[in-house]
C-alpha cells in the first residue's frame, strides 16, 4: 500500500504519506518539516513532539527574541538547519537567525513517486536572507523515509553556510533501555553549554562511547538516562567510518537507523534532554534525543564555526550540492 493524502490541521496544509509499515506527515508551509513518523504495527510515534506541538497558523508571537520565535514555531519532529546552525549571527549585512532560514520558510510542493514504488513530495523554495534555491524531496517507501535536499547558490558571490538535518526522537523509543550505536570514532563535548544539569566535561574530545564526566569518571553514551535524571547534553559525533547511527529499544522491539553520506555530512550533532534544561524553554520537562547529520560544528552559529573548527562549507556562485538522510525502522528479533 502507498498513500498520499492532504489534510488541514490548525490552519496548516499537511501532507500524509503512508506505506504498509509507516505513516509520515509533512508540513510544506513551515520548513517542509516531517511532523510525525509512526510505526503502524503498534501505532508508535517515533519522533519527539514538543509540549505545545503545532501551533495554529498565524499565531501571534509573544516575543521579539530570536530564540523564542524559533521555539514557538517548533512542533518537534524533523527539520532542516540551513544556512546557519545554533546561535543567530549577522552575515552579509542581514541577520541569520538561530538554526537558519529554512526552519521557518514556506515551500511549494508537488507529489512525486519514489524510485522503489514509494510516495512522497517535492518541495521548492527560494530563500530571502541568503541567495539559495532549495529542493527538498521527502519519500516514504516501506519501512524507510528519506529526506534529500539539493541546494543551489543562485547569487553571484561565494557564500559560506552550515547545513544539517534535525530529527528528534522521543519516548517510547527513547528510554533507559535504549541503546545508541554509531560508526563515529570521536565525541566532542560542546565547550560552552555550561548548565547545572550537564553531566559531561566541557570541551573534551573523547573516543566514542566513553566520555569524561563533569564530576569525574566516564559516561557511557550508548545508554540514555531516565526521564527524571535531570541531565542535558550537547556534543558532536565525528570521525565516521560511514554515516550511520542506530537507536535500539529491545523492550519496544524496534530500532531506528539513520544513514547518510559522511563525505557530505561528516559530523552529527547529539542533543539530549532528560529532565535537565531548567527554565525556558523546557523547564526540566523534556525527554528527547536528536542525532543530527551535519556539515559543521559546533552548534554556536557560523561565526564560531569559522573561529573554532573551520568546518563551514562554501557554495561558489551557481554551485549545487545535494545531501540525503534516510531513516529505516526495523523490528528487533
C-alpha positions as CSV (number, residue, x, y, z in Angstrom):
1,X,0.0,0.0,0.0
2,X,1.2,3.5,-0.8
3,X,-0.9,6.5,0.1
4,X,-0.8,10.3,-0.1
5,X,-3.5,12.4,1.5
6,X,-3.8,16.1,2.2
7,X,-5.5,17.2,5.4
8,X,-5.9,20.5,7.3
9,X,-4.8,21.0,10.9
10,X,-4.9,24.2,12.8
11,X,-5.0,26.1,9.6
12,X,-2.0,24.3,8.1
13,X,-1.9,22.1,5.0
14,X,-0.4,18.7,6.0
15,X,0.6,16.0,3.5
16,X,0.3,12.5,4.9
17,X,2.4,9.7,3.4
18,X,1.6,6.1,4.0
19,X,3.0,2.6,3.4
20,X,2.2,-0.8,4.9
21,X,4.6,-0.2,7.7
22,X,4.9,3.6,8.3
23,X,3.0,6.8,8.1
24,X,4.6,10.2,7.9
25,X,3.3,13.8,8.0
26,X,5.0,16.7,6.1
27,X,4.4,20.4,6.7
28,X,5.1,22.3,3.5
29,X,4.1,25.7,4.9
30,X,6.9,25.7,7.5
31,X,10.3,24.3,6.5
32,X,9.0,21.1,5.0
33,X,9.1,19.7,8.5
34,X,8.4,16.0,9.0
35,X,6.0,16.4,11.8
36,X,5.4,12.7,12.5
37,X,6.8,9.3,11.8
38,X,4.7,6.4,13.1
39,X,5.3,2.7,13.1
40,X,1.9,1.3,12.2
41,X,2.3,-2.2,13.7
42,X,2.0,-0.8,17.2
43,X,0.8,2.8,16.4
44,X,4.1,4.1,17.9
45,X,5.2,7.7,17.3
46,X,8.9,7.8,16.8
47,X,9.6,11.5,16.5
48,X,9.5,13.7,19.6
49,X,6.5,16.1,19.9
50,X,7.2,19.4,21.6
51,X,4.9,20.2,24.6
52,X,2.9,22.8,22.6
53,X,3.0,20.9,19.3
54,X,1.9,22.5,16.1
55,X,0.5,25.9,16.9
56,X,-2.3,27.5,14.9
57,X,-1.1,29.0,11.6
58,X,-0.7,32.8,12.0
59,X,-0.4,32.6,15.8
60,X,0.9,35.9,17.1
61,X,4.4,35.6,18.6
62,X,4.7,36.8,22.2
63,X,8.3,37.7,21.9
64,X,10.8,39.5,19.6
65,X,13.6,37.3,20.9
66,X,15.2,35.3,18.2
67,X,15.3,32.0,20.1
68,X,11.8,32.4,21.5
69,X,10.4,32.9,17.9
70,X,12.0,29.8,16.7
71,X,10.9,27.7,19.7
72,X,7.3,28.9,19.4
73,X,7.4,27.5,15.9
74,X,9.0,24.2,16.9
75,X,6.4,21.4,16.9
76,X,9.1,18.7,17.4
77,X,9.8,16.3,14.5
78,X,12.5,16.6,11.9
79,X,13.7,20.0,10.5
80,X,16.3,21.3,8.1
81,X,19.0,23.6,9.6
82,X,20.5,26.0,6.9
83,X,22.4,28.2,6.2
84,X,23.2,28.8,9.9
85,X,23.2,26.4,12.9
86,X,22.8,27.3,16.5
87,X,23.2,30.9,17.6
88,X,22.0,33.8,15.5
89,X,24.6,35.7,13.5
90,X,24.9,38.7,11.1
91,X,26.1,37.7,7.7
92,X,26.3,39.8,4.5
93,X,24.5,42.6,6.3
94,X,21.5,40.7,7.5
95,X,20.5,38.6,10.5
96,X,20.7,34.8,10.0
97,X,18.5,33.5,12.9
98,X,19.0,30.6,15.2
99,X,19.1,27.4,13.0
100,X,18.9,29.4,9.8
101,X,16.3,30.4,7.4
102,X,14.9,27.1,6.1
103,X,13.4,26.3,9.5
104,X,10.7,28.9,9.0
105,X,10.5,29.0,5.2
106,X,7.2,28.1,3.4
107,X,7.6,25.7,0.4
108,X,5.5,25.0,-2.7
109,X,5.1,21.3,-3.3
110,X,4.1,18.6,-5.7
111,X,3.6,14.8,-5.2
112,X,6.3,12.5,-6.5
113,X,6.9,8.8,-6.8
114,X,9.8,7.1,-5.1
115,X,12.3,5.1,-7.1
116,X,11.2,1.8,-5.4
117,X,7.5,2.4,-5.6
118,X,7.1,4.7,-2.6
119,X,5.3,8.0,-2.5
120,X,6.5,11.4,-1.5
121,X,6.6,15.2,-2.0
122,X,9.0,17.5,-3.7
123,X,9.2,20.9,-2.0
124,X,10.7,24.0,-3.5
125,X,11.6,27.4,-2.1
126,X,13.8,30.4,-2.7
127,X,15.4,31.8,0.5
128,X,15.2,35.5,1.1
129,X,18.0,36.4,3.5
130,X,20.5,34.2,1.6
131,X,20.8,33.5,-2.1
132,X,19.8,29.9,-2.2
133,X,17.2,27.8,-4.1
134,X,16.3,24.6,-2.2
135,X,14.6,21.5,-3.5
136,X,13.6,19.0,-0.8
137,X,12.3,15.5,-1.5
138,X,10.6,13.6,1.3
139,X,9.9,10.0,0.2
140,X,8.3,7.1,2.2
141,X,9.0,3.6,0.9
142,X,8.0,0.7,3.1
143,X,10.0,1.0,6.3
144,X,12.2,3.8,5.0
145,X,11.8,7.6,5.0
146,X,14.4,9.6,3.1
147,X,14.9,13.4,3.1
148,X,17.0,14.5,0.1
149,X,17.9,18.2,-0.3
150,X,19.5,19.9,-3.3
151,X,20.7,23.5,-2.6
152,X,22.0,25.9,-5.2
153,X,23.7,29.3,-4.7
154,X,21.9,31.5,-7.2
155,X,23.9,34.5,-6.2
156,X,26.9,36.0,-7.8
157,X,29.3,35.6,-4.9
158,X,30.6,32.7,-2.8
159,X,28.6,32.1,0.4
160,X,29.6,30.1,3.5
161,X,27.0,28.0,5.2
162,X,26.2,25.4,7.8
163,X,23.8,22.6,6.8
164,X,22.3,19.8,8.9
165,X,19.2,17.7,9.5
166,X,17.5,17.9,12.8
167,X,15.5,14.7,13.5
168,X,14.5,14.5,17.2
169,X,13.2,11.2,18.8
170,X,11.1,10.8,21.9
171,X,9.5,8.2,24.2
172,X,8.7,5.3,24.0
173,X,11.6,4.8,21.5
174,X,13.8,6.8,23.9
175,X,14.1,5.2,27.4
176,X,16.5,3.8,29.9
177,X,16.7,0.5,28.0
178,X,17.5,2.3,24.7
179,X,20.9,1.6,23.1
180,X,22.7,4.0,20.8
181,X,25.1,2.7,18.2
182,X,27.2,4.7,15.7
183,X,30.2,4.4,13.4
184,X,31.6,7.6,14.8
185,X,35.0,7.3,16.4
186,X,35.0,10.5,18.4
187,X,32.7,12.6,20.5
188,X,33.4,16.2,21.2
189,X,31.5,17.9,24.1
190,X,30.2,21.4,23.4
191,X,32.6,23.8,25.2
192,X,30.0,26.4,26.1
193,X,26.9,24.7,27.3
194,X,27.8,25.0,30.9
195,X,24.5,24.2,32.6
196,X,24.0,22.8,36.1
197,X,22.4,19.7,34.6
198,X,25.2,18.9,32.2
199,X,27.0,15.7,33.1
200,X,29.9,15.8,30.5
201,X,33.2,17.5,31.0
202,X,33.1,20.7,28.8
203,X,35.0,20.8,25.6
204,X,36.7,17.3,25.8
205,X,37.4,15.2,22.8
206,X,37.0,11.5,23.6
207,X,36.8,8.1,21.9
208,X,33.1,7.1,21.5
209,X,31.3,6.0,23.6
210,X,33.1,6.7,26.9
211,X,33.3,10.5,27.7
212,X,34.7,12.0,30.8
213,X,32.0,13.1,33.2
214,X,31.7,16.6,34.7
215,X,32.2,15.2,38.2
216,X,34.9,12.6,37.3
217,X,34.7,9.1,35.9
218,X,33.3,8.3,32.4
219,X,29.8,8.5,31.0
220,X,28.7,5.7,28.6
221,X,26.8,7.5,25.7
222,X,25.4,4.2,24.4
223,X,22.8,4.5,27.2
224,X,20.0,7.0,27.8
225,X,19.3,8.4,31.2
226,X,15.8,8.1,32.7
227,X,13.3,10.9,32.0
228,X,13.8,12.3,35.5
229,X,17.6,12.1,35.6
230,X,18.0,15.9,35.5
231,X,20.6,15.7,32.7
232,X,21.1,17.6,29.5
233,X,23.9,17.1,26.9
234,X,25.2,18.8,23.8
235,X,28.1,17.4,21.7
236,X,29.2,16.3,18.3
237,X,29.9,12.9,16.7
238,X,32.8,12.9,14.2
239,X,35.4,10.7,12.6
240,X,32.8,8.4,11.0
241,X,33.8,5.3,9.0
242,X,30.4,5.8,7.3
243,X,27.4,7.9,8.1
244,X,25.4,5.7,10.4
245,X,23.7,5.7,13.8
246,X,21.1,3.5,15.3
247,X,18.6,3.8,18.2
248,X,17.5,0.4,19.5
249,X,14.9,-0.3,22.1
250,X,14.7,-4.0,22.9
251,X,11.7,-3.6,25.2
252,X,9.8,-1.8,22.4
253,X,11.1,-4.3,19.8
254,X,12.1,-1.5,17.4
255,X,15.2,0.0,16.0
256,X,15.5,3.3,14.1
257,X,18.6,3.5,11.9
258,X,19.9,6.7,10.3
259,X,22.2,6.6,7.3
260,X,23.8,9.3,5.3
261,X,26.9,10.1,3.2
262,X,29.6,11.1,5.6
263,X,31.6,12.7,2.8
264,X,28.9,15.3,2.5
265,X,27.8,15.4,6.2
266,X,30.9,14.4,8.1
267,X,29.6,15.2,11.6
268,X,26.4,14.7,13.6
269,X,25.2,16.8,16.5
270,X,24.0,15.0,19.6
271,X,21.4,16.7,21.7
272,X,19.8,15.2,24.8
273,X,17.3,16.5,27.3
274,X,16.4,14.1,30.2
275,X,14.7,16.3,32.7
276,X,17.5,18.8,32.5
277,X,17.4,22.2,30.9
278,X,16.0,24.4,33.7
279,X,13.9,27.5,32.7
280,X,12.9,28.4,29.2
281,X,12.1,26.5,27.0
282,X,12.0,23.0,28.6
283,X,11.5,23.8,32.3
284,X,13.0,20.4,33.1
285,X,10.1,18.6,31.3
286,X,11.7,17.5,28.0
287,X,12.7,13.9,27.2
288,X,14.3,14.0,23.7
289,X,17.3,12.7,21.8
290,X,18.4,14.2,18.5
291,X,21.2,12.8,16.3
292,X,21.7,15.4,13.5
293,X,23.9,14.7,10.5
294,X,25.8,17.9,9.7
295,X,28.4,19.6,7.6
296,X,29.7,21.7,10.5
297,X,30.2,22.1,14.3
298,X,29.9,23.5,16.9
299,X,26.3,24.5,17.0
300,X,27.1,28.0,18.1
301,X,26.5,29.9,14.8
302,X,28.7,30.1,11.7
303,X,31.0,32.7,13.2
304,X,32.0,30.3,15.9
305,X,32.5,27.6,13.4
306,X,34.9,29.7,11.4
307,X,36.8,30.6,14.5
308,X,37.0,27.1,16.1
309,X,36.8,24.3,13.5
310,X,36.7,25.8,10.0
311,X,34.0,23.2,9.1
312,X,31.7,25.6,7.3
313,X,31.1,24.8,3.6
314,X,31.5,27.3,0.7
315,X,28.9,27.4,-2.1
316,X,30.5,29.0,-5.2
317,X,28.3,31.1,-7.4
318,X,26.0,28.7,-9.3
319,X,27.2,25.7,-7.2
320,X,24.7,22.9,-6.4
321,X,25.1,20.4,-3.5
322,X,22.9,17.5,-2.5
323,X,22.6,15.7,0.8
324,X,20.4,12.9,1.9
325,X,19.4,11.3,5.2
326,X,17.5,8.1,5.4
327,X,15.6,6.7,8.5
328,X,14.8,3.0,8.4
329,X,12.7,1.3,11.0
330,X,13.2,-2.3,11.9
331,X,11.6,-4.8,14.2
332,X,14.0,-6.5,16.6
333,X,14.1,-10.2,16.8
